[in-house]
Amino acid sequence: MEIIPKTATSKGPAETFTGDVYVDAIAAPREPDQRMVVARVRFTPGARTAWHSHALGQTLHVTEGVALLGTRDGQVIRATPGQTIYTPAGRGALARRHTRRLHGTPCAARQR
């Protein structure tokens, strides 16, 4: 067992986000059969993601603010602190609004 040192906060890349988004890595695979990646992602007012999907799905947990999550068919889900949203594999999503949340994403391939 070990305490993992905190990594530096990074700014979300412009090809993935519009506006200022900050990412704090929490967990990444450490063993060959592990695939879960967890991060705290903070969106500033007006920031959003680009349309995207996750090959193995994604779980989001809102910790602060209000999250608006949209689907390609026009459905909008409004999530508030304490709510958890699951997006099935391959379903596209767009997230926006001033919010903080935890992302849990199983990776199709191990990331280093």
C-alpha positions as CSV (number, residue, x, y, z in Angstrom):
1,M,0.0,0.0,0.0
2,E,1.2,3.5,-0.7
3,I,0.1,7.1,-0.7
4,I,0.3,8.4,-4.2
5,P,1.6,12.0,-4.5
6,K,-0.7,14.6,-5.9
7,T,0.0,15.5,-9.5
8,A,0.0,19.1,-10.7
9,T,-3.3,20.5,-12.1
10,S,-3.2,20.7,-15.9
11,K,-5.2,22.8,-18.2
12,G,-7.5,20.8,-20.5
13,P,-6.2,20.8,-24.1
14,A,-7.8,23.1,-26.6
15,E,-8.6,20.2,-29.0
16,T,-10.8,18.7,-26.3
17,F,-12.3,21.7,-24.5
18,T,-13.6,25.2,-25.4
19,G,-12.9,27.7,-22.6
20,D,-10.8,27.1,-19.5
21,V,-11.0,23.6,-18.0
22,Y,-8.7,22.2,-15.3
23,V,-7.9,18.6,-14.7
24,D,-6.6,16.9,-11.5
25,A,-5.6,13.3,-12.1
26,I,-6.7,11.1,-9.2
27,A,-6.1,7.5,-10.4
28,A,-4.7,5.8,-13.4
29,P,-4.0,2.1,-14.1
30,R,-1.0,0.7,-12.1
31,E,-1.4,-3.0,-13.0
32,P,-1.7,-4.6,-16.4
33,D,-5.3,-5.7,-15.9
34,Q,-6.5,-2.3,-14.6
35,R,-8.3,0.2,-16.9
36,M,-10.0,2.8,-14.8
37,V,-8.9,6.5,-15.0
38,V,-10.4,8.9,-12.5
39,A,-9.9,12.7,-12.6
40,R,-11.5,15.8,-11.1
41,V,-12.4,18.2,-13.9
42,R,-13.3,21.8,-13.2
43,F,-15.1,23.8,-15.9
44,T,-15.1,27.6,-15.7
45,P,-18.3,29.5,-16.8
46,G,-18.9,29.0,-20.5
47,A,-16.4,26.1,-20.9
48,R,-17.5,22.9,-22.5
49,T,-16.1,19.7,-24.0
50,A,-16.1,18.9,-27.7
51,W,-18.5,16.1,-28.9
52,H,-16.9,12.8,-27.9
53,S,-17.7,9.3,-26.7
54,H,-15.9,6.7,-24.7
55,A,-15.4,3.2,-26.0
56,L,-16.2,1.6,-22.6
57,G,-18.6,4.2,-21.2
58,Q,-18.1,6.9,-18.6
59,T,-19.3,7.7,-15.1
60,L,-19.5,11.4,-14.0
61,H,-20.2,12.6,-10.4
62,V,-21.0,16.2,-10.0
63,T,-19.3,17.7,-6.9
64,E,-20.1,21.5,-7.4
65,G,-22.1,23.7,-9.7
66,V,-24.6,22.5,-12.3
67,A,-23.6,20.3,-15.2
68,L,-25.6,20.3,-18.5
69,L,-24.9,17.1,-20.6
70,G,-26.3,16.9,-24.1
71,T,-26.6,14.0,-26.5
72,R,-26.5,14.1,-30.3
73,D,-30.3,13.5,-30.4
74,G,-30.8,16.8,-28.5
75,Q,-31.6,15.4,-25.0
76,V,-30.2,17.6,-22.2
77,I,-29.5,16.2,-18.7
78,R,-29.1,18.7,-15.9
79,A,-27.1,17.3,-13.0
80,T,-26.4,18.9,-9.6
81,P,-24.0,18.2,-6.8
82,G,-24.2,14.7,-5.5
83,Q,-25.7,13.3,-8.7
84,T,-24.0,10.6,-10.8
85,I,-24.5,10.2,-14.5
86,Y,-23.5,7.1,-16.5
87,T,-23.0,7.3,-20.3
88,P,-23.0,3.9,-22.1
89,A,-20.2,2.9,-24.4
90,G,-20.1,4.7,-27.7
91,R,-22.7,7.3,-26.9
92,G,-21.6,10.8,-27.7
93,A,-21.9,13.6,-25.2
94,L,-21.3,17.3,-24.8
95,A,-20.8,18.7,-21.3
96,R,-20.9,22.3,-20.3
97,R,-21.6,24.8,-17.5
98,H,-19.6,25.9,-14.5
99,T,-19.1,22.7,-12.6
100,R,-16.7,20.5,-10.8
101,R,-17.0,16.7,-11.2
102,L,-15.2,13.4,-10.9
103,H,-14.8,11.4,-14.1
104,G,-14.3,7.7,-14.0
105,T,-13.5,6.2,-17.4
106,P,-12.5,2.6,-18.1
107,C,-9.8,2.8,-20.8
108,A,-9.8,0.5,-23.8
109,A,-6.0,0.4,-23.7
110,R,-3.8,0.9,-20.7
111,Q,-2.5,4.5,-20.4
112,R,0.8,5.5,-19.0
